[in-house]
Amino acid sequence: MKQILYQYYIMKIGILKERKNPPDRRVVLSPKKCAELLKLYSQLEIKVESSDTRFFRDEDYKNEGIEVCEDVLDCDVLLGVKEVPVDNLIPNKKYFFFSHTIKKQKHNRDLLRAILAKNIELYDHETIVDKNNNRLVAFGIYAGFVGAYNAFRTYGLKFNLFNLPKAEELHDKKMLIDELKKLKLPTIKVVLTGKGRVGNGAKEMLDGVKMREVTVDEFLNKTFDEPVYVQIDVLDYNIRKDGIIKDENDFFRNPQEYESDFMRFAKVADLYITGHFYGVGAPYIFTKEDANSSDFKIKVVADISCDVDGPVASTIRSSTIEDPIYGYNPKTGQEVNYMDKDAIAVMAIDNLPCELPKDASEGFGENFAKYVIPAFFNNDKDDVLQRAKMTENGKLTERFSYLQDFVDGK
């Protein structure tokens, strides 16, 4: 018989104030979604930690009858978006937030160690998946919307063609598309990697402005008198080292057996939008040596995925909403002014959905309420929480035991 792990007589959820700098304006549950959940579950209480930075104001929650307070120490489950600073972690709680540790990101090693030391049960939003390992809650599509918009904004600034307003000055996806529709784009070629939430979010923007989509063969071999784009997936820009053609599942199971074939796109593309997922062991998409090749034509990279010092060589650091663009000199591998003639202009904001905080929060909360909240009241019958749980009783769970050497510093 399945042990009852998650059912409470009264369960208290606390919505955290975002403390990472720069501040994030998103939230897991909007005021209206909180009110809906309280009507649905009589055993549920929700408290909101006061914040002057999130998009939804304290007053918005109070107007929906949600308690706003200075701390959430008495809550069982704490919901945040970005990493909680180590000093603010409350021992012996259940936390949901993006920890950015599942790919062994070194800058958050101490965070994971602190979570273990403080006997915290961590449920990373990235680890909330169904039985087929498909993500159930994510901001990715909103990152795709804003990332594609910022790609064209960066291109316009780099070449002194146009000056789009920042995405954060606009309210929703429709306004982003309306701004892009005003542009007269040159006959550029845009390559978009990835066909998941991020990649398809970016594709929605490209389709929204009626940019022509072409095939891989057309993109590589034809010239056009209009701007065009191609959306490519892993087997379009990676090949097996032994030359054997297999399927995507083989790539995901054996990424070390592959090498990048992205240079054939880099030779003809002007602008690169990244919407791929980069897994451990996968080949780099383009290296510093690739970027320094005389064949490398790309002059603007909008790196939505933003894996620093990772598969996209020009992403040497993340940028910010306040200062979104920097230059990468492919000859030196150093940061320079993005307006320099030889520079690749890089947009690598790591919290892009924060530029559409209302849309992103409402969309994320819809799925969190649909897939996660019920698990607390139905004994986690679909094992959503069991799969997502990274730490328990001061140890990594079996599913995430591969992180032990990372925690140990090896």
FISE-172773 format. One record per residue (C-alpha): residue in three letters; z, y, x. Coordinates in steps of 0.05 Angstrom, whole numbers, plus 32768, in hexadecimal, padded with zeros to 4 digits. Example, Ala and Ser with C-alpha at 12.3 -4.5 7.8 and 13.67 -1.06 7.14 Angstrom:
2
ala809C7FA680F6;ser808F7FEB8111;
This chain:
410
met800080008000;lys7FED8044801B;gln8029806C8032;ile803280AE800D;leu802C80E28044;tyr801381218024;gln802F81257FDD;tyr806781587FD2;tyr809281687F96;ile808681B27FA5;met805681C17FDD;lys805782067FFB;ile80188220801C;gly801B825E8049;ile7FDD82878058;leu7FE582A2809E;lys7FD982E780BA;glu7FA182E280EE;arg7FBE82F58132;lys7F8682E58162;asn7F6683238181;pro7F35833D816D;pro7F5183358127;asp7F2D830880F6;arg7F24832380AF;arg7F1782DF808F;val7F4982B48069;val7F49826B8053;leu7F59827A8009;ser7F4682BA7FE4;pro7F7582D87FB0;lys7F4D82BD7F76;lys7F4A82777F94;cys7F9682787F9F;ala7FA0828A7F55;glu7F7082527F40;leu7F96821E7F6A;leu7FDA82337F4E;lys7FC182277F08;leu7FA581E47F1C;tyr7FE181C87F42;ser802681D27F24;gln804781B87F64;leu802681ED7F8F;glu8042822E7FA9;ile8019825F7FD4;lys803482977FFF;val800A82C98026;glu802182E78067;ser801783338064;ser7FDB834C808C;asp7FB9838F8094;thr7F7A837180B4;arg7F5F833C8084;phe7F28834F8054;phe7F52833F8016;arg7F8C836F8015;asp7FD4835D8006;glu7FCB83817FC4;asp7F9183547FB1;tyr7FBF83177FB6;lys7FF783397F91;asn7FC8834B7F58;glu7FBA83017F50;gly800482F17F4D;ile800782D67F94;glu804682E37FBD;val803B830D7FFB;cys8072830A8030;glu8082831B8078;asp808782D2808F;val8076828C8077;leu80AE8266809A;asp80C0823F805B;cys807A8225804F;asp806581DD805C;val801C81E8806B;leu80008225808F;leu7FB7823A8088;gly7F93826680BB;val7F4D827280D4;lys7F4F827E811F;glu7F8082628153;val7FC982728149;pro7FE782908188;val8017826081AA;asp8053828E81A1;asn804782928156;leu80448247814A;ile807D8230811D;pro809781EA8130;asn809481AF8101;lys805F81CC80D3;lys801B81B580BC;tyr7FE581E680D4;phe7F9C81EE80C1;phe7F71821B80EE;phe7F378219811F;ser7F5A8203815F;his7F1A81FF818A;thr7F3681C381B0;ile7F0E81888197;lys7ED8819381CD;lys7F0E819A8202;gln7F0881E68207;lys7F3281F78243;his7F48823B822A;asn7F6E821981F1;arg7F8F81E08218;asp7FD282048217;leu7FCC820D81CB;leu7FC381C381C0;arg7FFD81B481EF;ala802981E481C9;ile801681C48187;leu802C818081A2;ala806C819C81C0;lys807F81BE817E;asn8073817F8155;ile803D81A0812B;glu800B81798101;leu7FC8819A8110;tyr7F8D819480E1;asp7F5281B88101;his7F1F81D280CE;glu7EE981B280F9;thr7F08816D80F0;ile7F09816F80A4;val7ED1813E8097;asp7EBC81098065;lys7EB780BF8073;asn7E7280CA8092;asn7E8E80FF80C1;asn7E6C8139809C;arg7E92817B809E;leu7EB1818E805B;val7EC881D58069;ala7EA582068098;phe7E91824E80A2;gly7E51823880C5;ile7E1E824F8091;tyr7E3B82968094;ala7E37829480E0;gly7DEE828380D7;phe7DE382BD80A7;val7E0382F180D5;gly7DE982D28116;ala7DA082D680FF;tyr7DAA831D80E8;asn7DCA832F812B;ala7D91830D8150;phe7D5F83408134;arg7D918379813C;thr7D9683668186;tyr7D4B8360818D;gly7D4183A6816F;leu7D7483C5819E;lys7D5B83A081DC;phe7D1483BA81D2;asn7D2383FD81B1;leu7CFE83E88172;phe7D3283F3813B;asn7D7D83FB8131;leu7D9A83D080FA;pro7DE083DE80E1;lys7E1683AD80F6;ala7E1F837380C7;glu7E68838680BC;glu7E5083C7809B;leu7E2C839E8065;his7E4D8376802E;asp7E2783358025;lys7DEB830B8038;lys7DBD83308008;met7DCB8372802B;leu7DBC8352806E;ile7D7983388055;asp7D69837B8035;glu7D73839E8078;leu7D47836B809C;lys7D1083738068;lys7D0983BD807C;leu7CF383A980C3;lys7CAD83A680DE;leu7CB5836E8110;pro7C848364814A;thr7C6083228151;ile7C9A82FD8170;lys7CAA82B38171;val7CF1829E815E;val7D0D825A816F;leu7D4A82418147;thr7D718204815E;gly7D9981DB812C;lys7D9381C380E5;gly7DDB81C280D0;arg7E0281F880AB;val7DF9822C80E1;gly7DAF821E80ED;asn7D9F821B80A3;gly7DC6825C8097;ala7D9B827E80CB;lys7D5D825F80AB;glu7D71827C8068;met7D6F82C18087;leu7D2B82B680A8;asp7D0F829B8067;gly7D3082D48041;val7D0783078068;lys7CC882DC805D;met7CBE82CC80A6;arg7C8B829580AE;glu7CA5825180C3;val7C76822880F0;thr7C7681E2810B;val7C8B81D08152;asp7C4381C48166;glu7C2C82078149;phe7C66822C816A;leu7C57820E81AE;asn7C0B821381AD;lys7BF4824B817E;thr7BF78297817E;phe7C0482BE813E;asp7BF883048124;glu7C3C83048101;pro7C8482F28114;val7C9282A7810D;tyr7CCB82778118;val7CD7822D8123;gln7D1782078112;ile7D2281CD8142;asp7D5381948144;val7D70816B817E;leu7D34813D8188;asp7D058179818B;tyr7D27819681C8;asn7D45815881E9;ile7D2281198204;arg7D3E80D7821D;lys7D3E80D28268;asp7D1B808E8263;gly7CE580AB8235;ile7CF5807C81FC;ile7CF1809D81B8;lys7D2C808E818B;asp7D4F80B18151;glu7D8380E8814A;asn7DBC80B68145;asp7DAB809D818A;phe7DB080E481A5;phe7DF580EE8186;arg7E0D80AA819D;asn7DF080B081E4;pro7DE680F981F5;gln7DED80EB823F;glu7DAB80C4823C;tyr7D858104822A;glu7D6C8142824E;ser7D5681848233;asp7D0D81928222;phe7D1C81D88209;met7CF381FA823F;arg7CB381ED8218;phe7CCE821B81E2;ala7CEB824D8214;lys7CA582568232;val7C8A827481F1;ala7CC6828E81CA;asp7CDE82D681C9;leu7D2082CE81A4;tyr7D4F829281A2;ile7D828287816A;thr7DB3824E8177;gly7DCE8227813C;his7DD881E4815D;phe7E1881BB8165;tyr7E2681AB81AE;gly7E4C816A81BA;val7E6E814F81F7;gly7E3C81308227;ala7DFF81518209;pro7DCD81708239;tyr7DCC81BC8242;ile7D9581DC8219;phe7D80820A8251;thr7DA182138295;lys7DA7824E82C4;glu7D6D823282EB;asp7D43822E82AB;ala7D5482778299;asn7D3F828D82DF;ser7CFC826A82DA;ser7CBE829682D6;asp7CAA826D8299;phe7CE882818272;lys7CD182B5823F;ile7D0D82BE8211;lys7D2A83048215;val7D5E830281DC;val7D9082CA81CF;ala7DBB82CA8190;asp7DED829481A1;ile7E1082858160;ser7E2D8244817C;cys7E4C826B81B6;asp7E62823581E5;val7E74825E8223;asp7E5A82428265;gly7E3A820B823C;pro7DF581F68224;val7DD8823C8220;ala7DDB82578267;ser7DD782A18253;thr7E19829B822C;ile7E4982AC8263;arg7E7D82C88234;ser7E8782D481EA;ser7E7B831B81D0;thr7E9D83408197;ile7E8B83618156;glu7E9D83A38175;asp7E72839781B4;pro7E42836081A0;ile7E0C836181D6;tyr7E0C83588221;gly7DD6834A8254;tyr7DCC830C827E;asn7DA5831282BF;pro7D8382CF82CA;lys7D7782DD8314;thr7DC182E78324;gly7DE382C482EA;gln7E0D830282E0;glu7E1A833182A6;val7DF2837182A5;asn7DDF83A78274;tyr7DB58385823E;met7D8283BE8242;asp7D7183AD828A;lys7D2883978290;asp7D38835282AB;ala7D748345827F;ile7D7783138246;ala7D9C8335820D;val7DD4830781F4;met7DF8830B81B2;ala7E3082D881B4;ile7E6582ED8182;asp7E9482B28177;asn7EAD82C88132;leu7E6D82DC810F;pro7E8482CA80C8;cys7EB9830080D0;glu7E80833280C6;leu7E798317807F;pro7EC3830B8071;lys7EC0830C8025;asp7E8582DC801D;ala7E9F82AF8055;ser7EE682AB803B;glu7ED1829C7FF4;gly7E9F82678009;phe7ECF82458038;gly7F0882478006;glu7EDD82277FD1;asn7ED481E97FFB;phe7F1B81E98016;ala7F3581E97FCF;lys7F0481B37FBB;tyr7F0D81827FF5;val7F5181908016;ile7F8481A87FE3;pro7F7C816C7FB4;ala7F8C813D7FEE;phe7FD481577FEE;phe7FDD81427FA6;asn7FB581017FA2;asn7FD580DE7FDE;asp7F9780EF8007;lys7F7080B97FE3;asp7F2F80CA8009;asp7F5280CE804D;val7F3C81168057;leu7F7F812A8076;gln7F8780E9809C;arg7F4480F380BF;ala7F51813D80CD;lys7F97813680EA;met7F9581418135;thr7FDF813F8147;glu801D811E812A;asn806481138143;gly805481378184;lys8018810B8194;leu7FCD810A818A;thr7FB680DE8151;glu7F8B80A18162;arg7F4B80C4814B;phe7F5880FC817D;ser7F7780D481B6;tyr7F3980E581E0;leu7F5A812981EB;gln7F95810C8211;asp7F7781168256;phe7F66815D8241;val7FAF8169822D;asp7FC5814A826E;gly7F9981798296;lys7F6A814382B0;
